[in-house]
Amino acid sequence: MTKRKILVVDDEPNILLSLEYILEQEGYEVRVARDGEEALTVAAEVSPDLILLDVAMPRKDGYEVCRALREHARFQTVKIVMLTAKGQPLERKKGLEVGADVYVTKPFSAEDLLDKIRSVLGP
């Protein structure tokens, strides 16, 4: 059985390391990107099943990245989980409107995040 691929996009090195470790322990193949531009490049290279996407990042924010991905047929079925400190209702609404499947606010528990990932990816 092939491993599900997850792209983690965040400009905070500690968050990237933590998420990469947690997800690899769960059996996922993990790639990382440190800004919005790199996220688009890596997504095109690896065709992830799911993208964990921070909102506040350099070069392209998460909203721009999500919108750009959803404009391409190739990424229509990729699940996008926005993972951000921006928890206001307006921010959440904007994230879902640009194409995110789930909007998770920081801080989050690893188990809650894994539950959301499992529920979005399915069996």
N, C-alpha and C positions, 0 to 999 in steps of 0.2 A: 504494500500500500504506500502510495506517495504521500509525503508530508505536505500539509497545507502550508502555503507561503504567506507570511505576514511582513509587510513593510511598516516599520516604525519611523515616524517623522517627527522630530523634535529638535530644537536648538539647544536644549539643556543636556550636557553630556551625562550627568548622573541619572536622569530619567531614561535616556537611551540605554545605558548600561543595565539599569534595573529591569526595564521592560524586556530587553533582549534576553537576560538571564531567566526571568520568569517564564517567558514564552518558549524558550528552548527547553526548559524543564518540563513543559507540557507537551513537548514533541513537535512543536512547530518549527519550520525552517524560517529563520528571521534575517531580514536585511534591514539596514538603517539608512536614513538620510538626515542631514543636519539643517536643511533649509528647503524652501518650496521648490526652487529650481532643481536641486538635487533629487527631490522627491519625484518629480516628473520624469527625470532621466532614469532613475532606478526602477520606477514603475514600468517604464517601457522595456527595460532590460529583462526584468524577472517575472512580469505578469502575475502579481500577487493575488491571492484569494481575498485578502483583507488588508486594509491600510488603516493604521492608527495614526491620526493626523492632528498635530497641534495647530492651534489657530495663530497665535502670535509668534511669527518667525521672520527672519530676514529674507530678502530677495523675492519672495512671494508668500503671502500669508495663507493659512489653511483654507480660507474661503475661496481664494483665487485658484489654489491647487485643486480643490474639490470641483469647482466649476469647470476648470480645464479638463479634468479627467472625465467628467460626465458628458462633455461635448464629443467625446470619441466613442464610437460604437464598441470598440475593443474593451473599454472599461465600464460598460453599462452594468455588467453583472458583478463587478468587484465591490465588495462590501467596504464601506467607509465609516469608521468610528472616529468622530471628532473627540479629542481628548484635550481639554483646555481649562484654564482657570477662569475663563469668561463664562460665568454661570447665570447671567441675567436672562430673563425670558426672551428679550429681544435678540440677544446673541444666539440663544438656542434655536429660535425660530429661523434666524438667518442661516444657521448651519444646516438645518433640515431643508430649507428652501433651495440651497445650492446643491443639494444632493446627498448629504450625509444620511446614513441609515440609522445611526445612533449618535447621541450627543452625551458625552460623559464629562463631568466637571472634576477638576483637581481640587483638593486631594481626593483620592479614590483608594479603595482597598483592592489589593491584587485579586482576591477571590471574586469580588463583585465585577471587576473588569473581565476576568476569565469567564464568568457566567455570561456576561453580555456577548463576548466573542463567540462562545460556544452556541449561544442562542441565534446569533446572526449567521454563523457559518453552517449551522445544522449538523446532522450526523456525518 
